[in-house]
């Protein structure tokens, strides 16, 4: 309970700083306009820098880091047979069902990380081995926020509401497969927001609560791409639970996963 409270505080701090930065950006003015209005541009710049620092600190505090080590002989075998290093993210009690990231650029030491920055979208289908296609959205949203999908199938603006650790969708549209994107930093250092979840079954009008969980599935697979949906369990995979910690390391050695 204590950790959950601390995590909620970190996330609220993150989005509070982001909101202040956006508000500050509305007041950024040119030196000419500042002189005309009798204002000091430096005051705005100082405020903006301060809030940016808060945002960076909050992001760092909520970042989850996963290090994947690969033994040399295993690395050679995987590369020779065109395997990709894959990650998937947990949402609620649902099965993992989307390849969050996949890469063939892995080496002996690989860093993968993510922050609690989300988007919600809707898809008309869930289909095994097919790339996710958003039919509406995506729309940026945070934990502890709610959003309405209107009768025309358009997302409104998010507002505070629902469980603190979840995303709540008010569905006025009808049959839709809700999905969630999350920002991650891939092993090559690229930051992208890609799907972590698509509901296997469509939902009808009413409320749907989506709860991202800091559990990640890691595995190697051939012929697979980022954002591919899947419905069967991944062979020789490992689940890493970062719910109560900010970092972890796992190693692939002799075709098995170990904790070094």
C-alpha positions in Angstrom: 0.0 0.0 0.0 2.9 2.4 0.8 4.5 1.8 -2.5 1.3 2.3 -4.4 0.8 5.6 -2.6 4.4 6.7 -3.5 3.9 5.6 -7.1 0.7 7.6 -7.4 2.5 10.6 -5.9 5.3 10.3 -8.5 2.8 10.0 -11.4 0.7 13.0 -10.1 3.9 15.0 -9.8 4.8 14.1 -13.4 1.6 15.2 -14.9 1.3 18.2 -12.6 4.7 19.4 -13.9 3.6 18.7 -17.5 0.5 20.7 -17.0 2.4 23.7 -15.6 4.9 23.6 -18.5 2.0 23.6 -21.0 0.5 26.5 -19.2 3.8 28.3 -19.1 4.2 27.8 -22.9 0.9 29.8 -23.4 2.6 32.8 -21.9 5.9 32.7 -23.7 6.3 36.0 -25.4 8.8 37.9 -27.6 11.1 40.6 -26.1 9.3 43.2 -28.2 5.9 42.2 -26.8 7.4 42.0 -23.3 8.6 45.6 -23.5 5.3 46.8 -24.8 3.5 45.1 -21.9 6.1 46.1 -19.3 6.9 42.5 -18.6 10.1 40.6 -18.0 10.8 37.8 -20.4 13.3 36.4 -18.0 10.6 35.7 -15.5 8.8 33.4 -17.9 12.0 31.7 -19.0 13.1 31.1 -15.4 9.7 29.6 -14.6 9.7 27.5 -17.7 13.2 26.1 -16.9 12.1 25.3 -13.3 9.1 23.4 -14.4 11.1 21.5 -17.1 13.5 20.5 -14.4 10.6 19.2 -12.2 9.3 17.3 -15.2 12.6 15.7 -15.9 13.1 14.7 -12.3 9.6 13.3 -12.1 10.1 11.3 -15.4 13.4 9.9 -14.0 11.6 9.0 -10.8 8.9 7.0 -12.6 11.1 5.4 -15.3 11.4 1.6 -15.2 14.6 0.1 -16.6 15.2 -3.5 -17.7 18.6 -4.7 -18.7 18.8 -7.8 -20.9 22.2 -9.6 -21.1 22.9 -12.3 -23.6 25.8 -14.8 -23.4 28.2 -14.6 -26.4 27.4 -18.1 -27.7 23.7 -17.6 -27.4 24.1 -14.2 -29.1 25.8 -15.8 -32.1 23.1 -18.5 -32.4 20.2 -16.0 -32.2 21.8 -13.7 -34.8 22.6 -16.5 -37.2 19.0 -17.7 -37.1 17.4 -14.2 -37.4 15.8 -14.0 -34.0 14.4 -10.7 -32.6 14.4 -9.6 -29.0 10.8 -8.9 -28.1 8.9 -7.2 -25.2 5.3 -7.1 -24.2 3.5 -5.2 -21.4 0.8 -6.3 -19.0 -2.6 -4.6 -18.8 -4.8 -5.6 -15.9 -5.3 -9.4 -15.6 -5.4 -9.8 -19.3 -3.0 -12.0 -21.2 -0.1 -10.3 -23.0 -1.3 -9.8 -26.6 0.7 -7.2 -28.4 4.5 -7.0 -29.3 5.4 -3.7 -27.6 8.9 -3.7 -29.1 10.9 -6.1 -31.3 14.5 -5.6 -32.5 17.2 -7.5 -34.2 19.8 -4.8 -33.1 20.5 -6.5 -29.7 24.0 -7.1 -28.4 25.5 -8.6 -25.2 24.1 -5.8 -23.0 20.7 -4.2 -23.8 18.8 -1.4 -22.0 15.0 -1.1 -22.4 13.0 1.4 -20.4 9.6 3.1 -20.1 7.6 5.9 -18.4 3.9 6.2 -17.5 3.0 8.2 -20.6 0.0 6.7 -22.4 -2.4 7.1 -25.3 -5.8 5.5 -25.8 -7.2 4.4 -29.1 -9.9 2.2 -30.6 -9.6 -0.5 -33.2 -12.3 -2.3 -35.2 -10.6 -5.7 -34.9 -8.3 -7.9 -32.9 -6.6 -10.4 -35.2 -3.7 -12.8 -34.4 -0.4 -12.1 -36.2 -1.7 -8.8 -37.6 -0.3 -5.3 -36.9 -2.5 -3.1 -34.8 -4.4 -0.5 -36.7 -6.0 2.4 -34.7 -9.5 3.1 -36.1 -9.9 6.1 -33.8 -7.3 8.0 -31.8 -4.7 7.8 -30.4 -5.4 10.4 -27.7 -2.9 11.2 -25.0 -4.2 10.4 -21.5 -2.7 9.8 -18.0 -3.4 7.4 -15.2 -6.3 8.6 -13.0 -8.0 10.2 -16.0 -11.2 9.4 -17.9 -12.2 10.1 -21.5 -15.3 9.8 -23.6 -15.6 8.1 -27.0 -18.6 9.9 -28.4 -21.4 8.6 -30.6 -19.4 9.6 -33.7 -16.5 7.5 -32.6 -14.3 10.5 -31.7 -12.4 10.8 -28.4 -12.9 14.0 -26.4 -10.4 15.6 -24.0 -9.3 13.6 -20.9 -10.2 14.8 -17.4 -9.5 13.7 -13.9 -11.6 10.7 -12.9 -11.7 6.9 -12.3 -9.2 4.8 -10.4 -5.8 6.5 -9.8 -3.8 3.7 -11.5 -6.1 3.2 -14.4 -7.5 4.8 -17.6 -11.3 4.9 -17.8 -13.1 5.1 -21.2 -16.7 6.1 -21.3 -18.0 4.5 -24.5 -21.0 6.2 -26.1 -20.1 4.8 -29.6 -20.7 1.1 -29.4 -18.7 -2.0 -30.4 -15.0 -1.2 -30.3 -11.7 -2.8 -29.2 -10.1 -0.3 -26.8 -6.3 -0.2 -26.9 -3.4 1.5 -25.1 -0.1 2.9 -26.3 2.8 3.5 -24.0 6.1 5.4 -24.4 9.2 3.3 -24.3 12.9 3.7 -25.0 14.0 0.8 -27.2 17.4 -0.9 -27.0 18.7 1.5 -29.8 17.8 4.5 -27.7 14.7 5.4 -29.9 11.7 6.7 -28.0 8.3 5.7 -29.4 4.7 5.3 -28.2 3.5 1.9 -29.5 0.6 -0.4 -28.5 0.9 -2.5 -25.4 -2.7 -3.8 -25.4 -5.8 -4.3 -27.6 -8.9 -5.9 -26.1 -9.5 -9.3 -27.7 -13.2 -8.9 -27.4 -15.0 -5.7 -28.4 -16.8 -3.7 -25.7 -20.2 -2.2 -26.0 -21.5 1.1 -24.6 -20.6 1.8 -21.0 -17.4 2.2 -19.0 -14.1 0.3 -19.6 -11.3 0.5 -17.1 -7.8 -0.2 -18.4 -5.0 -0.7 -15.8 -1.4 -0.9 -17.1 0.8 -3.0 -14.9 4.6 -2.9 -14.7 5.1 -6.5 -15.7 6.9 -7.2 -18.9 7.3 -10.3 -21.0 10.6 -10.9 -22.8 11.4 -13.5 -25.4 13.1 -14.2 -28.7 11.2 -14.9 -31.9 11.7 -15.0 -35.6 9.6 -13.1 -38.2 7.8 -10.8 -35.8 7.4 -7.0 -35.8 6.6 -4.3 -33.3 2.8 -3.8 -32.8 1.9 -7.3 -33.9 -1.1 -8.9 -32.1 -0.8 -12.4 -30.7 -3.2 -14.8 -28.9 -0.9 -17.7 -28.0 1.7 -17.8 -25.2 5.3 -17.1 -26.2 7.7 -20.0 -25.9 10.8 -19.7 -23.7 9.8 -16.4 -22.4 10.3 -14.7 -19.0 8.1 -12.3 -17.1 9.8 -9.5 -15.2 7.8 -7.8 -12.5 8.8 -4.2 -11.8 5.8 -3.3 -9.8 7.8 -2.8 -6.6 11.1 -1.8 -8.1 12.5 0.5 -10.7 15.1 -1.7 -12.4 15.9 -5.3 -13.0 18.4 -7.5 -15.0 17.9 -10.8 -16.7 20.3 -12.9 -18.7 19.8 -15.3 -21.5 22.4 -18.1 -21.3 22.5 -21.6 -22.6 19.0 -21.0 -24.1 17.6 -20.3 -20.6 16.7 -17.2 -18.7 18.5 -16.5 -15.4 18.8 -13.7 -12.9 22.5 -12.8 -12.8 
